[in-house]
Amino acid sequence: MATATAIPTPTLSEAEQKTEPHRRLFTVDELFAMVEAGIVAEDERIELLDGEILVMPPIGDPHADGTDRLDESFKEQLRRRARVRVQGPVRINDSSLLQPDIAVLRLRDDYHRRTPTPADVFLLIEVADSSLQVDREVKLARYAAAGIPEVWIVNVRARQVEAYADPVDGTYRSRRMVTADGSISPLAFPDVSLAVADFLLA
């Protein structure tokens, strides 16, 4: 009876391994250099997540309207207390540059020379429609790992806000759910109250 002979698994030489396709990951500084060189358009909606460049899809009307209304409310109530940015970059680390819909930042005079980092952030808000899964399952963990103190995910379809706080070891230990008939305040500014129905219209 013939016996089976094991066929050795072929291995690639070092030279062959170098020719195998692989992903090219980028740093935040490299992304800025590409924008400066015109390789990436400055007004293109892109994010860098763990070294990968993501082209963000256009936002829908409910998403845009909710973002506008949040921006107006925060700027009215936080005048001279915080900087409020809409869809501006936040440098999470050397390989991730994200653009939350709203960033409530510490007042500084040098943002024209440097991108905000987690140390500058009071609150980040992601208005989520089609992006809900990515915001919850991908971005939220990156924000927690970076020590962002509070993140809101505004769920457009469910008309509710998921508020996350107390980041420890890459996860948020606190979560509040606020429905459309409720109000919510940032932890850093408890005197600032926003009615959810005002920025999540039916």
C-alpha positions in Angstrom: 0.0 0.0 0.0 1.4 3.4 -1.0 1.9 5.8 1.8 1.0 9.5 1.6 4.0 11.8 1.4 3.7 15.3 2.9 4.3 18.0 0.3 6.4 20.8 1.8 4.8 24.2 1.8 6.7 26.4 -0.6 8.3 29.4 1.1 9.1 32.8 -0.5 12.6 34.1 -0.5 13.3 37.5 0.9 13.4 38.9 -2.6 10.1 37.3 -3.5 8.5 38.6 -0.3 9.4 42.2 -1.3 7.5 41.8 -4.6 4.3 40.6 -2.9 1.5 43.2 -2.8 1.1 44.9 0.6 -0.8 47.9 2.0 1.1 51.2 2.2 0.2 52.9 5.4 0.7 56.6 5.9 1.4 59.0 8.8 -0.4 62.2 9.5 2.6 64.2 8.5 2.8 62.3 5.2 -0.9 63.1 4.6 -0.3 66.8 5.2 2.6 66.7 2.8 0.4 65.1 0.1 -2.1 67.9 0.6 0.6 70.5 0.4 1.9 69.0 -2.8 -1.6 68.9 -4.3 -1.7 65.0 -4.5 -4.7 65.1 -2.2 -7.2 68.0 -2.6 -7.4 70.2 0.4 -11.2 70.4 0.3 -11.7 66.6 -0.2 -13.5 64.9 2.7 -10.8 62.4 3.8 -9.8 60.9 7.1 -6.7 58.9 8.1 -7.5 55.9 10.2 -4.7 53.7 11.5 -2.6 54.8 8.5 -5.3 54.2 5.9 -6.7 57.1 3.8 -10.5 57.0 3.8 -12.6 59.0 1.4 -15.7 60.0 3.2 -19.1 59.9 1.3 -21.3 63.0 0.9 -23.5 63.6 3.9 -27.3 63.7 3.6 -29.7 66.5 4.5 -30.6 65.2 8.0 -27.0 64.8 8.9 -26.0 68.2 7.6 -29.0 69.9 9.3 -28.3 68.3 12.6 -24.6 69.3 12.4 -25.6 72.9 11.6 -28.0 73.1 14.5 -25.5 71.7 17.0 -22.9 74.2 15.7 -25.3 77.1 16.2 -26.4 76.0 19.7 -22.8 75.4 21.0 -21.4 78.6 19.5 -24.2 80.6 21.1 -23.8 79.1 24.5 -20.0 78.6 24.6 -18.9 82.0 23.3 -15.5 82.8 24.7 -15.5 79.6 26.7 -14.5 77.1 24.0 -13.7 76.8 20.3 -16.4 75.0 18.3 -15.3 73.4 15.0 -17.4 71.8 12.3 -15.9 68.8 10.5 -12.3 70.0 11.2 -9.3 67.7 11.7 -8.3 66.3 15.1 -4.9 64.6 15.3 -5.7 61.5 17.3 -2.2 60.1 17.0 0.6 59.9 14.4 -1.4 57.5 12.2 -5.0 58.8 12.6 -6.4 62.2 11.6 -10.2 62.2 12.1 -12.8 64.8 11.3 -15.7 64.6 13.8 -18.8 66.6 12.9 -18.4 68.8 15.9 -15.3 69.3 18.1 -15.6 71.4 21.3 -12.0 72.5 22.0 -10.1 74.4 24.6 -9.5 78.0 23.8 -6.0 78.5 22.2 -4.4 81.1 20.1 -2.3 78.8 18.0 -4.7 76.5 16.1 -3.7 78.3 12.9 -0.2 76.7 13.4 -1.1 73.3 14.9 -3.9 70.7 14.6 -5.9 70.0 17.7 -4.9 66.9 19.6 -6.8 64.9 22.3 -5.4 67.2 25.0 -7.3 70.1 23.4 -10.7 68.3 23.3 -13.7 68.7 25.7 -16.2 66.9 23.5 -16.4 65.2 20.1 -19.7 64.6 18.3 -20.3 62.3 15.4 -23.7 62.8 13.6 -24.4 59.3 12.4 -26.8 58.2 9.6 -25.2 55.8 7.2 -21.9 56.0 9.2 -23.4 54.7 12.5 -21.6 51.3 12.4 -18.2 52.8 11.7 -18.7 55.5 14.3 -19.7 53.0 17.0 -17.4 50.1 16.2 -14.3 51.8 14.8 -14.0 55.4 15.7 -15.3 55.2 19.2 -12.5 52.8 20.3 -9.9 55.1 18.7 -11.3 58.1 20.6 -11.3 56.1 23.9 -7.7 54.9 23.4 -6.7 58.5 22.8 -8.3 59.6 26.1 -11.0 61.9 24.5 -13.1 62.6 27.6 -16.5 62.6 26.0 -18.0 61.5 22.7 -21.6 61.8 21.5 -22.9 59.7 18.7 -26.1 61.4 17.3 -28.2 58.6 15.9 -30.2 60.4 13.2 -32.5 57.4 12.3 -33.3 56.5 15.9 -33.5 60.2 17.0 -31.4 59.7 20.1 -28.0 60.6 21.4 -25.5 58.1 22.7 -23.1 59.9 25.1 -19.9 58.1 26.1 -17.5 59.2 28.8 -14.8 57.9 31.2 -12.3 56.3 28.8 -10.2 53.4 30.3 -8.0 51.0 28.3 -9.6 51.8 24.9 -13.2 51.7 26.0 -15.7 54.1 27.6 -17.0 52.9 30.9 -20.0 55.3 30.9 -22.8 55.5 28.4 -26.0 57.7 28.5 -28.9 57.3 26.1 -30.9 60.4 25.5 -34.1 60.3 23.4 -35.7 63.0 21.3 -37.8 64.2 24.2 -34.8 64.8 26.5 -32.0 67.3 26.9 -28.3 66.7 27.2 -25.3 68.7 28.6 -21.6 68.2 28.0 -19.8 67.0 31.1 -17.3 69.9 30.8 -20.1 72.5 30.6 -23.0 71.2 32.7 -24.8 74.6 32.5 -25.1 74.2 28.8 -28.3 72.3 27.9 -29.4 71.2 24.5 -32.8 69.8 23.7 -32.3 66.8 21.4 -35.5 67.6 19.4 -33.9 70.9 18.4 -31.1 69.2 16.4 -32.9 65.9 15.5 -36.0 67.0 13.8 -38.8 64.5 13.0 
